[in-house]
Amino acid sequence: MGEVIQFVSKSERERIRLIQEARAIYDSIFPPADPSGEQSSGANARQSDRGNLA
């Protein structure tokens, strides 16, 4: 009864899909040094580098 349904535009879904695909390609070319620690350190590094991509 208390469910909230959020609308996500087609362009936003496409943007998310492209980002995920680019990350997968990047990881296939440059595999993380420590696959078990990627979630904690790798995700934070990507978040901080987003401003430098443009």
C-alpha positions as a printed NumPy array, in Angstrom:
array([[  0.   ,   0.   ,   0.   ],
       [  2.865,   2.388,   0.765],
       [  4.808,   1.609,  -2.428],
       [  6.17 ,   4.519,  -4.434],
       [  6.71 ,   4.101,  -8.142],
       [  9.318,   6.437,  -9.574],
       [  9.216,   7.411, -13.255],
       [ 12.539,   7.036, -15.05 ],
       [ 12.692,   8.557, -18.497],
       [ 13.925,   6.583, -21.475],
       [ 16.938,   8.877, -21.849],
       [ 17.899,   8.364, -18.187],
       [ 17.673,   4.565, -18.579],
       [ 19.854,   4.795, -21.701],
       [ 22.396,   6.977, -19.856],
       [ 22.594,   4.461, -17.006],
       [ 22.967,   1.578, -19.474],
       [ 25.796,   3.343, -21.319],
       [ 27.624,   4.108, -18.072],
       [ 27.372,   0.468, -16.979],
       [ 28.614,  -0.702, -20.377],
       [ 31.545,   1.73 , -20.292],
       [ 32.496,   0.568, -16.787],
       [ 32.419,  -3.059, -17.901],
       [ 34.676,  -2.27 , -20.873],
       [ 37.059,  -0.283, -18.671],
       [ 37.246,  -3.113, -16.136],
       [ 37.926,  -5.633, -18.906],
       [ 40.847,  -3.519, -20.184],
       [ 42.151,  -2.408, -16.775],
       [ 41.228,  -5.142, -14.294],
       [ 41.227,  -4.065, -10.663],
       [ 44.407,  -4.957,  -8.764],
       [ 42.382,  -6.499,  -5.906],
       [ 39.078,  -7.932,  -7.201],
       [ 37.813,  -8.615,  -3.672],
       [ 38.396,  -5.007,  -2.581],
       [ 37.011,  -3.335,  -5.701],
       [ 33.625,  -2.557,  -4.183],
       [ 35.103,  -0.566,  -1.328],
       [ 38.036,   1.221,  -2.966],
       [ 37.323,   1.034,  -6.707],
       [ 33.838,   2.485,  -6.495],
       [ 35.066,   5.42 ,  -4.423],
       [ 37.852,   6.161,  -6.889],
       [ 35.388,   6.249,  -9.769],
       [ 33.052,   8.554,  -7.877],
       [ 35.833,  11.072,  -7.234],
       [ 37.131,  10.943, -10.823],
       [ 33.824,  11.716, -12.496],
       [ 34.57 ,  15.435, -12.682],
       [ 37.853,  14.776, -14.495],
       [ 36.372,  12.776, -17.375],
       [ 35.067,  15.729, -19.386]])
